């Protein structure tokens, strides 16, 4: 896994943000990732014409959300949803 995550072709638009909190003694960790399909070249990874651009990315954490949504996230899993918005080049879908 470390070799995969260390590959120069991968970029992390979220940074080192935690994606799960197991509480003591483990605490908050980065365990969840979004990996692109093998056929996509993400802009910034030595991309040429036809590259996919990252429009936004993040981790949906319960902190600061409306209580109903925060409660649903806490009940469903200790892992928080990770998302990436991609902008496809014209002609691709």
N, C-alpha and C positions, 0 to 999 in steps of 0.2 A: 504494500500500500504506500509506503514512503517513497518508493521509486516512482510509482504512478503520480503521486501528488507533487513530486519534485521535477516532473517532466516540464521542460521549457515551453512546450506547446499549451500548457494549462495556465490560465490566469484566474485569480480569485477576486471577483468583483465585490465580494462582501468583506474581504480581509479576514482577520483572525477572530471574528465574532463567534461567540458560543452558540451552539444549536441545541443543547440539552442541559438540564440541570438535575443531577442525581442526588443532590443534597450531600451532607457529610457522609463519608469522608471524601468521596470523589469530587463533588462540587460540579461546577459548570465546565463543559468540555465542548470542543468542536468535533462532532462526529458525522454530520450530515453534509453532503455535497451534491451539487447538480453537475453532471458531466454531459457535455454535448455529444450528439450523435457523431459517429466516426466520419460521416460525409460532410460535416459542417466545419468550416474554418472560421474561428472567431476573430474579429478585428483586434489587432494589437498583438496577435501571436504570429508575427511575420506574415500577415495577411496581404493578399493582393486584391485585385478586382473580384467582386462576387463574394466578399467576406460578409459574415453575419456580424452585426454590431450589437453590443450589449446596451440596451436602453435604460435598464435599471436592474437592481438585484437587492436582496435583503433576507432577513430572517424575521418571521412574524412571531414576535415575543409577546407574552401576555401582559407585560408591564406597560401601562399607559393605555391599554385598550378599554373599550366599554366593558363593564363587568360581566355581561352575559357572554360575550365572545371570549374574554379572558378565562372565565370559568370553564367554558367548553374546551378551550385549548388545554387547560390544566387537567381536566378529566380525561381527555382523549389519549394523551401520551405525555411522557416527559420530554419528548423530542418536539421541537418547534418547526413549522413548515418553512422550507427554504425555497425561494423563488428567483427566477431570472426572466426578464423580458428581453426578447431578441427581436431585432429588426432585420428581416430577411431582405436580400437584394431583390430588386424588381424582377419578376419572372419566376421567383421561387415561392413555394407555399408548402 
